[in-house]
Amino acid sequence: MKLLIVEDQPKTGHYLRQGLTEAGFNTELVADGSTGQHLALTGDYALLILDVMLPGRDGWQILQAVRSAGLDTPVLFLTAKDAVEDRVHGLELGADDYLVKPFAFSELLARVRSLLRRGSTTPQETSLQLADLRLDLIRRRVERSGQRIDLTAKEFALLEMLLRRQGEVLPKSLIASQVWDMNFDSDTNVIEVAIRRLRLKIDDEFPNKLIHTVRGMGYVLEERPA
Amino acid sequence: MPRLSLSTRLALLFAACTAVVSLFAGVLFSRASEAHFIELDQQLLDGKLIGLRRALHDIQSSESQVKLADELSRQADLSLRITGSDGQRWYDSSASLPDQLPQQSGLSTLNDDSTDYRVLNAPLFVDKPDSPQLTLLLDITHHQHFLQRMQHLIWLTVGLSALATALLGAWAARSGLRPLRRMSAVASGVSAQSLNARLPEADMPPELAEMAHHFNAMLGRLDDSFQRLSAFSADIAHELRTPLSNLLTHTQVTLTRPRAIEDYREALHSNLEELQWMAQLVNDMLYLAKADHGLLTPKCEPLELGAEVDFLLDFFAPLAEDSQIALSREGSATFKGDRNMLRRAFSNLLDNALRFTPAFGQIRVAIVDAPDSINLRFENTGEPVSEVLLPRLFDRFYRADPARRKGSSEHAGLGLAITRSIIQAHGGEISCTSVQQWTSFIIHFDKPAK
């Protein structure tokens, strides 16, 4: 799975590549638009991350070239401009997502994973599982070590998201947007409280904790060696 | 063409008015005196005519010749011509009489060379149809001279009085317009640094008082906006200074000597918190800047406000339960607006309410769907907010308690300012009241006229 990053600011590009590589992606970085477009059209990439302002050809032109070549590679735009028209323009041209600088890397990573997952057709699951935690999607029941756990609807949705994206660090803003449909910078204390309550039900009585806080980044559901 | 000054214009108008009035009076007066002279001449000539007719009763006798000469000599400026009924000139009392005389009967005026005559034609015998004609000529040159002099005098008066009123008018206008000059002096002295200058409204004449009042009000608004703007820039710098100085210090201290890997991690985490806070601040400020430039363009989707509020109460429920705060909502209304923006606005209000409501308190939302407006009240129990602080709550970076600033996710005192911008972008107004133990934020939307 190869990602192409076209970003002309050396520092940003470097950190993006480092972060994504360490997250397990095979990434390629170019700093100018013309090379970026050439690679985007000839290489086989799973995702393009484009800056809007680029020397040579700008992000939009690259996107246009890619779409008119008949490629439906997902495209994620990075931009320092937050004008509504820009956003609309990008989405009209066929961009799949849009991140405005300054953004958190955890947010970018979560979006990249969402975009990559979008293409793959996952079979309809009836249940999700991690270690001894089991979530039955049909009967909407949660069990841990065979012990039934009662969750509210929101807690269930939160746990489902954590389970579906186990091993991924989920930023609070993404959780707020996915579980509560709060698509703006909302008070993330609410997420902390919600996670705390979920922990109380899922983790507190069990020795191996599954929900972990990644300080400054978000939360992750995974089994960690004791 | 440059516009004339107001004083010049007024002075010229005054002068023109005086000129017209005095000219009118002069013309009237000279007409009246001319008419009066004609009347006098008529009377004189009529009197002479009677005497002459009597003297010429028997024109053949030598006695009548003497009588005629006698009659004529009594009035030196009077001359006589007698013309026969066939037009034959019978007699001229003086050799210098003009040849052509007006033929019409009655009184007329004749100008010959430098002499003016009043001429009266009348038959000698009133009852005979072919009577010889008597033409009496009265030299009225001195009258005409008098009238001419008078006309010159009138023109002179008109000119002088116009000039005098122009000068006096200019002076009057200048002194009358002094308040305007004072106004312009104040206006010319206004700059960003001196927006506190004001016009003395009490000293202004009534015509200008209103204008002075509006002028002062304008200065007041400018002053206020400018103060806020300067305070905003200063606040931005100030708000950024604290996290920046934390970052600098912490990073430098960490780098001064080799440390355990855990220490580096700790330093980065701490930096991350500061950075996230700064990113949040920058994003919020950009949002406000967009609102200031009218770039917040809300979508117009029909929303059930009750459902939107319930949605947010549901979101905040865990936080409220933690502090044993009861949340409730009553009423609903349909409103066309932008879901995400309004959720953001309401969530800031609820967030704010949750922060200031003590444990076991209450937060309630009331939506009133009136015929011509929609009102939302977000109310919470707690210590009342001082009357003085109420209007400042929506100011940027305003915090009821300056010491409160922690929690990396907390809005940097921009939450309520953002809420107000969103409400205003939707054409609404928001205000705050605090009575006894209830603090209420009231949002008012006018319903569009159908």
Contacts between the chains, C-beta under 8 A, distances in Angstrom:
chain1	res1	chain2	res2	distance
A	82	B	286	6.1
A	82	B	290	7.7
A	83	B	295	7.3
A	84	B	295	7.2
A	84	B	297	6.7
A	100	B	283	7.9
A	102	B	279	4.3
A	102	B	282	6.5
A	102	B	283	7.5
A	103	B	279	8.0
A	104	B	276	6.9
A	104	B	279	7.4
A	154	B	314	7.3
A	172	B	409	7.7
A	180	B	315	5.1
A	181	B	311	7.8
A	182	B	315	6.4
A	182	B	343	6.8
A	182	B	347	7.1
A	183	B	340	5.3
A	184	B	340	5.9
A	184	B	343	7.1
A	184	B	344	4.5
A	184	B	347	7.9
A	185	B	280	6.4
A	185	B	283	6.4
A	185	B	284	7.4
A	185	B	344	7.9
A	185	B	411	8.0
A	186	B	315	7.5
A	186	B	344	7.3
A	186	B	347	5.4
A	186	B	351	7.8
A	187	B	316	7.8
A	187	B	319	7.8
A	187	B	347	6.8
A	187	B	351	4.4
A	187	B	409	6.6
A	188	B	409	4.4
A	189	B	319	6.2
A	189	B	407	7.1
A	189	B	409	6.2
A	190	B	315	5.9
A	190	B	316	6.1
A	190	B	318	6.3
A	190	B	319	5.2
A	193	B	318	4.2
A	193	B	319	5.2
A	193	B	322	5.9
A	194	B	318	5.2
A	197	B	318	6.0
A	215	B	269	5.1
A	215	B	272	7.8
A	216	B	269	5.3
A	216	B	272	3.9
A	216	B	273	6.0
A	216	B	276	6.8
